[in-house]
Amino acid sequence: MLRTCIGCRSRADKTTLVRIVAVRTSTTTVMTPDERGSLPGRGAHLHPDPRCLELARRRRAFGRALRVEGPIDTDLLDAIVGPAAH
């Protein structure tokens, strides 16, 4: 099945992408990687590439793709994607 990366906007097989879901806390919404693809809720997909993560952050794609408002925490995604290349 093809999915679109919310960072680079290219289509890829869903097995090559990481599914992201929004988990709400009392103060913020945490973007959580769903490695098994079984967490409930709306999901978005992202390449496991630091450039795609940075593009998604810059474009504020998480809020639009997952239909959430307010503060968004993407820190958990850094562990999955890895450090950004400079």
Secondary structure as the mmCIF struct_conf table of DSSP 4:
data_model
#
loop_
_struct_conf.conf_type_id
_struct_conf.id
_struct_conf.beg_label_comp_id
_struct_conf.beg_label_asym_id
_struct_conf.beg_label_seq_id
_struct_conf.end_label_comp_id
_struct_conf.end_label_asym_id
_struct_conf.end_label_seq_id
STRN STRN1 LEU A 2 THR A 4
STRN STRN2 CYS A 5 CYS A 5
TURN_TY1_P TURN_TY1_P1 ILE A 6 CYS A 8
STRN STRN3 ARG A 11 ASP A 13
HELX_RH_3T_P HELX_RH_3T_P1 LYS A 14 THR A 16
BEND BEND1 LEU A 17 LEU A 17
STRN STRN4 VAL A 18 ARG A 24
BEND BEND2 SER A 26 THR A 27
STRN STRN5 THR A 29 PRO A 33
TURN_TY1_P TURN_TY1_P2 GLU A 35 ARG A 36
BEND BEND3 GLY A 37 GLY A 37
BEND BEND4 PRO A 40 GLY A 41
STRN STRN6 GLY A 43 LEU A 46
BEND BEND5 PRO A 48 PRO A 48
HELX_RH_AL_P HELX_RH_AL_P1 PRO A 50 ARG A 59
TURN_TY1_P TURN_TY1_P3 ARG A 60 ARG A 60
HELX_RH_AL_P HELX_RH_AL_P2 ALA A 61 LEU A 66
TURN_TY1_P TURN_TY1_P4 ARG A 67 ARG A 67
BEND BEND6 GLY A 70 GLY A 70
STRN STRN7 ILE A 72 ASP A 73
HELX_RH_AL_P HELX_RH_AL_P3 ASP A 75 VAL A 81
HELX_LH_PP_P HELX_LH_PP_P1 PRO A 83 ALA A 85
#
